Amino acid sequence: MLPIVDILADATTHDERAKWLFACPYWVINREHMNIRRILQQSGLIAGVGYLEAVQSLTNARRLPDGSLPHTIVLSAEIAAQDLRAAARASVEGAE
């Protein structure tokens, strides 16, 4: 496991995990997706797993002839990101 993934493993809140996911380079997500998935599942951040899957779909999608990504893939990733933000926000509000 890469040291950058250890940072995710050491995170103590869903907010920290979400910030890590949003900042993580795509190549790390693609290389370490099984370790990341395990960490997110064990922490109970199910929205993080959904975001992980959406990002993998985004980075592995076949591009259209004009070089763009299919709107269905992009939209799925944006929705998953919003779900992750909501889960992180709920965890912060619930801790207060």
Contact map, one row per residue, 1 for C-alpha under 8 A:
111011000000000000000000000000010010000000000000000000000000000000000000000000000000000000000000
111111000000000000000000000000010000000000000000000000000000000000000000000000000000000000000000
111111100000000000000000000000000000000000000000000000000000000000000000000000000000000000000000
011111110000000000000000000000000000000000000000000000000000000000000000000000000000000000000000
111111111000000000000000000000010011000000000000000000000000000000000000000000000000000000000000
111111111100000000000000000000000000000000000000000000000000000000000000000000000000000000000000
001111111110000000000000000000000000000000000000000000000000000000000000000000000000000000000000
000111111110000110010000000000000001001000000000000000000000000000000000000000000000000000000000
000011111110000000000000000000000000001000000000000000000000000000000000000000000000000000000000
000001111111000000000000000000000000000000000000000000000000000000000000000000000000000000000000
000000111111110110000000000000000000000000000000000000000000000000000000000000000000000000000000
000000000111110110000000000000000000000000000000000000000000000000000000000000000000000000000000
000000000011111110000000000000000000000000000000000000000000000000000000000000000000000000100000
000000000011111111000000000000000000000000101000000000000000000000000000000000000000001100110000
000000000000111111100000000000000000000000000000000000000000000000000000000000000000000110110000
000000010011111111110000000000000000000000000000000000000000000000000000000000000000000000000000
000000010011111111111000000000000000000000000001000000000000000000000000000000000000000000000000
000000000000011111111100000000000000000000000001000000000000000000000000000000000001100100000000
000000000000001111111110000000000000000000000000000000000000000000000000000000000000000000000000
000000010000000111111111000000000000000000000000000000000000000000000000000000000000000000000000
000000000000000011111111000000000000000000000001000100000000000000000000000000000000000000000000
000000000000000001111111000000000000000000000000000000000000000000000000000000000000000000000000
000000000000000000111111100000000000000000000000000000000000000000000000000000000000000000000000
000000000000000000011111110110000000000000000000000000000000000000000000000000000000000000000000
000000000000000000000011111110000000000000000000000000000000000000000000000000000000000000000000
000000000000000000000001111111000000000000000000000000100010000000000000000000000000000000000000
000000000000000000000000111111100000000000000000000000000000000000000000000000000000000000000000
000000000000000000000001111111111000000000000000000000000000000000000000000000000000000000000000
000000000000000000000001111111111001000000000000000100010000000000000000000000000000000000000000
000000000000000000000000011111111000000000000000000000010000000000000000000000000000000000000000
000000000000000000000000001111111000000000000000000000000000000000000000000000000000000000000000
110010000000000000000000000111111111000000000000000000000000000000000000000000000000000000000000
000000000000000000000000000111111111100000000000000100000000000000000000000000000000000000000000
000000000000000000000000000000011111110000000000000000000000000000000000000000000000000000000000
100010000000000000000000000000011111111000000000000000000000000000000000000000000000000000000000
000010010000000000000000000010011111111100000000000000000000000000000000000000000000000000000000
000000000000000000000000000000001111111110000000100100000000000000000000000000000000000000000000
000000000000000000000000000000000111111111000000000000000000000000000000000000000000000000000000
000000011000000000000000000000000011111111100000000000000000000000000000000000000000000000000000
000000000000000000000000000000000001111111111101100000000000000000000000000000000000000000000000
000000000000000000000000000000000000111111111100100000000000000000000000000000000000000000000000
000000000000000000000000000000000000011111111000000000000000000000000000000000000000000000000000
000000000000010000000000000000000000001111111000000000000000000000000000000000000000000000000000
000000000000000000000000000000000000000111111100000000000000000000000000000000000000000000000000
000000000000010000000000000000000000000111111111100000000000000000000000000000000000001000000000
000000000000000000000000000000000000000110011111110000000000000000000000000000000000000000000000
000000000000000000000000000000000000000000001111111000000000000000000000000000010011001000000000
000000000000000011001000000000000000000100001111111100000000000000000000000000000001000000000000
000000000000000000000000000000000000100110001111111110000000000000000000000000000000000000000000
000000000000000000000000000000000000000000000111111111000000000000000000000000010000000000000000
000000000000000000000000000000000000000000000011111111100000000000000000000010011001000000000000
000000000000000000001000000010001000100000000001111111110000000000000000000000000000000000000000
000000000000000000000000000000000000000000000000111111111000000000000000000000000000000000000000
000000000000000000000000000000000000000000000000011111111100000000000000100110010000000000000000
000000000000000000000000010000000000000000000000001111111110000000000000000010000000000000000000
000000000000000000000000000011000000000000000000000111111111000000000000000000000000000000000000
000000000000000000000000000000000000000000000000000011111111100000000000100000000000000000000000
000000000000000000000000000000000000000000000000000001111111100000001000110010000000000000000000
000000000000000000000000010000000000000000000000000000111111100000000000000000000000000000000000
000000000000000000000000000000000000000000000000000000011111110000000000000000000000000000000000
000000000000000000000000000000000000000000000000000000001111111000001100100000000000000000000000
000000000000000000000000000000000000000000000000000000000001111100001000000000000000000000000000
000000000000000000000000000000000000000000000000000000000000111111111100000000000000000000000000
000000000000000000000000000000000000000000000000000000000000011111111100000000000000000000000000
000000000000000000000000000000000000000000000000000000000000001111110000000000000000000000000000
000000000000000000000000000000000000000000000000000000000000001111110000000000000000000000000000
000000000000000000000000000000000000000000000000000000000000001111111000000000000000000000000000
000000000000000000000000000000000000000000000000000000000000001111111100000000000000000000000000
000000000000000000000000000000000000000000000000000000000100111100111110110000000000000000000000
000000000000000000000000000000000000000000000000000000000000101100011111110000000000000000000000
000000000000000000000000000000000000000000000000000000000000000000001111111000000000000000000000
000000000000000000000000000000000000000000000000000000000000000000000111111100000000000000000000
000000000000000000000000000000000000000000000000000001001100100000001111111110000000000000000000
000000000000000000000000000000000000000000000000000000000100000000001111111111000000000000000000
000000000000000000000000000000000000000000000000000000000000000000000011111111100000000000000000
000000000000000000000000000000000000000000000000000001000000000000000001111111110000000000000000
000000000000000000000000000000000000000000000000001001100100000000000000111111111000000000000000
000000000000000000000000000000000000000000000000000000000000000000000000011111111100000000000000
000000000000000000000000000000000000000000000000000000000000000000000000001111111110000000000000
000000000000000000000000000000000000000000000010011001000000000000000000000111111111000000000000
000000000000000000000000000000000000000000000000001000000000000000000000000011111111100000000000
000000000000000000000000000000000000000000000000000000000000000000000000000001111111110000000000
000000000000000000000000000000000000000000000010000000000000000000000000000000111111111000000000
000000000000000001000000000000000000000000000011001000000000000000000000000000011111111100000000
000000000000000001000000000000000000000000000000000000000000000000000000000000001111111110000000
000000000000000000000000000000000000000000000000000000000000000000000000000000000111111111000000
000000000000010000000000000000000000000000001010000000000000000000000000000000000011111111100000
000000000000011001000000000000000000000000000000000000000000000000000000000000000001111111110000
000000000000001000000000000000000000000000000000000000000000000000000000000000000000111111111000
000000000000000000000000000000000000000000000000000000000000000000000000000000000000011111111100
000000000000111000000000000000000000000000000000000000000000000000000000000000000000001111111110
000000000000011000000000000000000000000000000000000000000000000000000000000000000000000111111111
000000000000000000000000000000000000000000000000000000000000000000000000000000000000000011111111
000000000000000000000000000000000000000000000000000000000000000000000000000000000000000001111111
000000000000000000000000000000000000000000000000000000000000000000000000000000000000000000111111
000000000000000000000000000000000000000000000000000000000000000000000000000000000000000000011111
